[in-house]
Amino acid sequence: MNKKTMLTGEWKVEGNSPDFAEKISTNGTVPGHVHNDLLNNNYIKDPFWRDNDKLCSWVEDWFWSYEKTFEFDKNDSFSKH
């Protein structure tokens, strides 16, 4: 039996500064955007309010990744498409 795994929902977000000296780990939502996740977790102020976009420009220089753990049943069959 094929089991469907939804990719939407809560994920772990991790960011590293360009020199890898600083790191941020927080929760995020997929689908979504790193700016929304940082805003929702109080790392940045609303980038659409007045000049806050300038205070958030560092986000674009960082390296961001999203991670989620899935359960896998080796008895499930998979087909290639």
C-alpha positions as CSV (number, residue, x, y, z in Angstrom):
1,M,0.0,0.0,0.0
2,N,1.4,3.4,-0.9
3,K,1.3,5.9,1.9
4,K,1.2,9.7,1.0
5,T,3.3,12.0,3.1
6,M,2.3,15.6,3.0
7,L,5.2,18.1,2.8
8,T,3.2,21.0,4.2
9,G,3.3,22.0,7.8
10,E,6.0,22.7,10.4
11,W,9.7,22.3,9.5
12,K,13.0,23.1,11.2
13,V,14.7,26.2,9.7
14,E,18.4,26.7,10.0
15,G,20.5,29.6,8.9
16,N,24.2,30.3,8.9
17,S,25.9,33.6,8.5
18,P,28.2,34.0,5.5
19,D,31.3,33.3,7.6
20,F,29.5,30.5,9.6
21,A,30.2,32.3,12.8
22,E,26.5,32.7,13.7
23,K,23.6,30.3,13.5
24,I,19.9,30.5,13.8
25,S,17.6,27.5,14.4
26,T,13.9,28.0,14.6
27,N,10.6,26.6,13.4
28,G,9.2,27.3,9.9
29,T,6.2,26.6,7.8
30,V,6.1,25.0,4.3
31,P,4.9,26.4,2.0
32,G,6.3,29.7,3.2
33,H,9.3,32.0,3.1
34,V,12.3,32.5,5.4
35,H,11.3,36.1,6.1
36,N,7.9,35.0,7.3
37,D,9.4,32.4,9.5
38,L,11.9,34.8,11.0
39,L,9.2,37.4,11.6
40,N,6.9,34.9,13.3
41,N,9.7,33.8,15.6
42,N,10.8,37.4,16.4
43,Y,14.2,37.4,14.7
44,I,13.2,40.3,12.4
45,K,10.6,43.1,12.4
46,D,8.0,43.4,9.7
47,P,10.0,44.1,6.5
48,F,6.9,45.7,4.9
49,W,6.7,48.4,7.6
50,R,8.4,51.7,6.8
51,D,12.2,51.2,6.5
52,N,12.3,47.8,8.3
53,D,13.4,46.2,5.0
54,K,16.8,47.7,5.5
55,L,17.1,46.1,8.9
56,C,16.3,42.7,7.3
57,S,18.8,42.8,4.4
58,W,21.2,40.5,6.3
59,V,18.7,37.6,5.7
60,E,19.5,37.5,2.0
61,D,23.2,37.0,2.7
62,W,22.8,34.0,5.0
63,F,22.6,30.3,4.0
64,W,19.1,28.8,4.8
65,S,17.9,25.3,4.9
66,Y,14.6,23.6,5.8
67,E,14.6,20.1,7.4
68,K,11.8,17.7,8.3
69,T,12.0,14.1,9.5
70,F,9.7,11.5,7.8
71,E,8.8,8.0,8.8
72,F,9.5,5.3,6.2
73,D,8.1,1.9,6.1
74,K,10.4,-0.4,4.2
75,N,7.3,-2.6,3.3
76,D,5.7,0.3,1.3
77,S,6.0,0.0,-2.4
78,F,7.0,2.9,-4.6
79,S,6.6,3.5,-8.2
80,K,8.6,5.7,-10.5
81,H,6.8,8.4,-12.5
